[in-house]
Structure formats: structure tokens, C-alpha cells
């Protein structure tokens, strides 16, 4: 018989009615918690499609928790359903709900704020997402992500209490409808991802299997990154290479670092980016974004990412 435990997830501020009780499997343990008293959170409010991720900008108190449980044999729907029921019973309105490919798969996951592995894991072919809002003197928002890997289940719970800041909604095509809190974000999706999320995958780079030489291109991602960096000499990024889990860690780390270095050299020699704005690193297979159990997952894990660094 499956065991369940009512866990008191302390995500709500006192004026919003106290802690919210959410029901998780009985052996669930919290693997990470991040609390920001004043931060910006971009809440996905629809599926990624036509190159655009609908999101709502929320400014306020942001709490994120990652939970992990094992051996329950539960599907992602079986985990999410009681969480949804609890939210609705407490007066929350579901804004958007989806599952893996219906959400937009790879692109949706990378436009959703996710705590890093190993605390939170998202299988691109087996996850569910739910966004909800509760009205009140201070509006509250919640985002739930449920996934699993083998016998291990993962749940991320994000809670945002709005601080009365300006709201921003990205419209189809990536244009900005409203921004009353300073500079408008760059309309380019890669630049926007760097500014809003701190990282972006350079998805169109081509390397032969096991090779470190970058194909001739041209590559739209490198052009967009170069424009972003050349527009402000104070901006700096780290190019970080990643591999799948096939092979030894030392070899994969060297391969991933060499591929990141190849992208760096192309930015400098072809696109005129100052080398002082760039650095190259390699993590091998230590930071997957998908399960290495499938060909699609391994392909997603083989990537080079740009990570925005502190300009000081």
C-alpha cells in the first residue's frame, strides 16, 4: 500500500493565511530550498510554440523548494493530481497545466526556472507543470513541476508573492507588451534568456561525433550572442560545454571544454568579440537537462551553453 504524508510547505507569508499544506508521498524529503525576499520570477503561462514562450513577470518574494521521493511507483499525474486538488480547495485558480511534449518539451523546460541537478531533475519525456494564482490583498502565484527518473520522483514547488511591481507579459513572437521597470528586454530570444534566466543554450552548433572542431556555420546563436556582447563591453559570459553520459568523466570533461573553446574562438575571430568578455569551461556529463536513458535525452545533453557572468 502506498503511504502518503501531509507535508506543511511553508511557502506563504503570514498575511496570506499561513502555511499551505500539500500532500506528498510519505518518504519525500526536501533536497533544496531557495528563498529570495525580493526577486523577479518569469512564470510560464502557456506552451512553448512558434519560437515563443508566454511568460508573466512577477516581482516579489520568491521561494523554491525541491522534493525527492523513492520507491512509490507513482506516475507524474498521480503525484500532481492531489497537489492540484489541494490548491483548488484552498482557493487557487489554475492558470495553465501541461505535460512534457504538450508543454513544448526541451524549449519549455529551458524557459522554466528549475533548481539545478541533482536536487531537481526533469525528464523531458515525463514531466508535468501547473501554474496557479490566488487572489487577495497581495496576489500569490505557484508553479509546480513533477518528474521522475526510474523509481525516483521529483517535485519542485515555487511560490511567488507579488510586491506590487510592474507586470510584463511576452506576447507571441517575443515582443514586449509592457515594461515599466527600467530598460526593455532585448527582443532577441537568446539575449532575453541571458538577461532573464542567466543562461541560454546555443542549440544550432554542429560538431561531428566525438570531435571538437566546430562546423563552418554560420550559426544564428553565435551571431546573436556576439551582438549581445558587442552592444555592451561590460557584459561577460562563460561558454560551458556538456556531454551525454557515454564514456569516462575525464574524457567527457575534456571534450566539452574543447567544444566550448571552439565556440569562444569563433566569436573572437569571426564576430569580433573581445576575448576578455569570454571564458570557456567544460562539465562533461555532470549537468544533464534530460535523461541519458534515451537517444533524444542524450542528444539534448550534448550542448554548449552561454552563462551570463557578473560584469564587475
C-alpha positions in Angstrom: 0.0 0.0 0.0 1.3 3.4 -0.9 1.9 5.8 2.0 1.2 9.5 1.8 2.1 12.3 4.2 0.6 15.7 4.6 3.7 18.0 4.4 3.4 21.6 5.6 5.2 23.5 2.9 5.9 26.9 4.4 5.7 29.0 1.3 3.1 31.6 2.3 3.6 34.8 4.1 1.6 35.4 7.3 -0.8 37.8 5.8 -1.8 35.3 3.1 -3.3 32.9 5.6 -0.4 30.8 6.9 1.4 27.8 5.6 0.0 25.8 2.7 -0.4 22.1 3.3 0.5 20.0 0.3 0.2 16.2 0.2 3.4 14.4 -1.0 4.4 10.7 -0.9 5.3 9.5 2.6 9.1 9.3 2.2 9.5 12.6 0.4 12.4 14.7 1.6 13.3 18.3 0.8 16.6 18.4 -1.2 16.8 22.1 -1.7 15.2 25.4 -0.7 16.0 28.9 -2.1 14.3 32.0 -0.7 14.7 35.4 -2.2 12.9 38.3 -0.4 13.0 40.5 -3.4 13.4 38.9 -6.8 12.0 38.5 -10.3 10.3 35.3 -11.5 9.1 34.6 -15.0 6.1 32.4 -14.8 5.3 30.2 -17.8 1.6 30.7 -18.7 1.3 28.6 -21.9 3.1 26.1 -24.1 6.3 26.9 -26.0 5.3 27.1 -29.6 6.2 29.1 -32.7 9.5 30.1 -31.1 7.8 31.8 -28.2 7.3 31.0 -24.5 4.4 33.0 -22.9 5.5 34.2 -19.5 4.4 36.6 -16.9 6.9 38.7 -15.0 6.4 38.7 -11.2 8.4 40.9 -8.8 8.3 40.0 -5.1 9.2 37.3 -2.6 10.2 34.0 -4.4 10.5 30.7 -2.6 11.5 27.5 -4.4 11.7 24.0 -2.9 12.7 20.7 -4.5 11.4 17.4 -3.0 12.5 13.9 -3.8 10.9 10.5 -3.0 11.7 6.9 -4.0 10.0 3.6 -4.4 6.4 4.7 -4.7 5.7 3.6 -8.2 3.6 6.7 -8.9 3.1 8.3 -12.3 3.6 12.1 -12.6 -0.1 12.5 -12.9 -0.7 10.6 -9.7 1.7 12.9 -7.9 0.3 16.1 -9.4 -3.4 15.4 -9.0 -3.6 15.7 -5.2 -1.4 18.8 -5.3 -3.8 20.4 -7.7 -6.8 19.4 -5.7 -5.3 20.9 -2.5 -4.6 24.2 -4.3 -8.1 24.4 -5.7 -9.6 23.6 -2.3 -7.6 26.5 -0.8 -8.9 29.0 -3.4 -6.2 28.8 -6.0 -7.2 29.2 -9.7 -5.2 27.0 -12.2 -3.8 29.3 -14.9 -2.1 26.7 -17.1 -1.4 22.9 -16.9 0.5 20.7 -19.4 2.7 17.6 -19.7 6.1 17.1 -21.4 5.7 17.4 -25.2 2.4 19.3 -24.9 4.3 21.9 -22.9 6.9 22.3 -25.5 9.4 19.7 -24.3 13.0 20.9 -24.4 12.2 24.5 -25.1 9.6 24.8 -22.3 11.9 23.2 -19.7 14.6 25.7 -20.6 12.2 28.7 -20.2 11.0 27.4 -16.8 13.0 28.3 -13.7 14.3 25.0 -12.4 16.6 24.3 -9.5 19.8 22.6 -10.6 20.5 18.9 -10.5 20.9 16.7 -8.5 18.3 18.5 -6.3 15.7 18.7 -9.1 15.6 16.5 -12.2 13.3 16.9 -15.2 12.9 14.1 -17.7 11.9 15.8 -21.0 9.6 12.9 -21.9 7.9 12.5 -18.5 7.1 15.7 -16.6 4.0 17.8 -15.7 3.7 21.5 -15.0 1.0 23.6 -13.3 0.7 27.3 -12.7 -1.9 28.8 -10.3 -2.9 32.1 -8.8 -4.7 33.1 -5.6 -6.3 36.5 -5.3 -6.1 38.6 -2.1 -4.7 41.8 -0.8 -1.4 40.6 -2.2 -1.7 38.2 -5.2 0.1 34.9 -4.9 1.4 32.6 -7.7 2.5 29.0 -7.6 4.3 26.8 -10.1 4.6 23.1 -9.7 6.9 20.8 -11.7 6.7 17.0 -11.3 9.0 14.5 -13.0 10.6 11.1 -12.4 13.7 9.0 -13.2 13.3 5.3 -12.7 12.0 4.8 -9.1 12.8 8.3 -8.0 10.2 11.1 -8.2 10.9 14.8 -8.1 8.6 17.7 -7.2 9.5 21.4 -7.4 7.2 23.9 -5.7 7.7 27.6 -6.5 5.7 30.3 -4.6 5.7 34.0 -5.6 4.1 36.7 -3.5 3.8 39.8 -5.7 5.3 43.0 -4.3 3.2 45.5 -6.4 5.9 45.8 -9.1 5.2 46.3 -12.8 3.9 43.3 -14.8 5.4 42.2 -18.1 3.8 39.7 -20.5 5.7 38.4 -23.5 3.3 38.3 -26.5 3.5 35.9 -29.5 6.7 36.5 -31.4 8.6 37.5 -28.3 7.6 41.2 -28.4 7.1 43.0 -25.1 3.7 44.5 -24.3 4.6 46.4 -21.2 7.6 47.2 -19.2 7.6 49.9 -16.6 10.6 48.8 -14.5 13.6 50.1 -16.5 15.2 49.0 -19.7 13.0 46.9 -22.0 14.4 43.4 -22.6 16.2 42.7 -25.9 13.6 41.1 -28.3 16.2 38.5 -29.4 15.3 35.2 -27.7 18.9 34.4 -26.8 19.6 37.8 -25.3 16.3 37.8 -23.5 17.1 34.4 -22.0 20.5 35.6 -20.8 19.1 38.7 -19.2 16.1 36.9 -17.6 17.4 33.5 -16.8 21.2 33.9 -16.7 21.9 31.2 -19.4 21.0 30.2 -22.9 21.7 27.1 -25.0 23.5 27.6 -28.3 21.3 25.0 -30.0 22.5 25.2 -33.6 26.2 24.5 -33.1 27.4 21.5 -35.0 30.2 19.1 -34.0 31.0 15.7 -35.6 30.6 12.8 -33.2 33.5 12.9 -30.7 35.1 15.8 -32.4 36.0 19.3 -31.1 36.0 21.2 -34.4 33.1 23.5 -34.9 31.4 23.2 -38.3 31.7 26.1 -40.8 28.3 27.6 -39.9 27.1 30.4 -40.0 25.3 30.0 -36.7 22.5 32.2 -35.7 23.2 31.6 -32.0 26.8 32.9 -32.2 25.7 35.9 -34.2 23.0 36.8 -31.6 25.5 36.2 -28.8 28.1 38.4 -30.5 25.6 41.2 -30.9 24.6 41.0 -27.3 28.2 41.2 -26.1 29.4 43.8 -28.6 26.5 46.1 -27.6 28.0 46.4 -24.1 31.7 45.7 -23.4 31.0 45.2 -19.7 29.0 42.1 -20.4 30.8 38.8 -19.9 29.7 35.2 -20.5 31.1 31.7 -19.8 30.7 29.2 -22.6 30.1 25.9 -20.9 30.3 22.6 -22.8 28.2 19.5 -21.8 28.1 15.9 -23.0 26.0 12.8 -22.5 27.0 10.1 -20.1 28.6 7.8 -22.6 32.3 7.3 -21.7 34.6 8.3 -18.8 34.2 11.6 -17.0 37.8 12.8 -17.7 37.4 12.3 -21.4 33.9 13.9 -21.5 35.1 16.9 -19.5 38.0 17.5 -21.9 35.7 17.1 -24.9 33.1 19.5 -23.5 35.7 22.1 -22.6 37.3 21.9 -26.1 33.9 22.4 -27.8 33.2 25.5 -25.6 36.7 26.7 -26.5 35.9 26.3 -30.2 32.8 28.4 -29.9 34.8 31.0 -28.0 37.4 31.2 -30.8 34.7 31.6 -33.4 33.2 34.5 -31.5 36.6 36.2 -31.3 37.9 35.6 -34.7 34.8 35.8 -36.8 32.4 38.0 -34.8 34.9 40.5 -33.2 34.0 39.8 -29.6 36.7 40.8 -27.1 38.4 37.8 -25.6 38.2 39.5 -22.1 34.4 39.1 -22.3 34.6 35.3 -22.7 35.7 32.2 -20.9 35.3 28.5 -21.7 34.6 25.6 -19.3 33.5 22.0 -19.6 31.3 20.0 -17.2 31.2 16.7 -19.1 28.1 14.8 -18.1 27.7 16.3 -14.7 24.8 18.7 -15.5 22.2 16.9 -17.6 19.0 18.5 -18.7 17.4 15.2 -19.8 17.6 11.5 -19.1 20.6 9.8 -20.6 18.4 6.6 -21.0 17.1 7.7 -24.4 18.8 8.8 -27.7 16.7 12.1 -27.5 17.8 12.7 -24.0 21.5 12.1 -24.8 21.2 14.5 -27.8 19.7 17.2 -25.6 22.5 16.8 -23.1 25.2 17.3 -25.7 25.3 21.1 -25.9 27.2 24.4 -25.3 25.5 27.0 -23.1 26.3 30.6 -22.6 26.1 31.7 -18.9 25.9 35.4 -18.1 28.5 36.5 -15.5 28.8 39.4 -13.1 30.1 42.4 -15.0 32.3 43.5 -12.1 
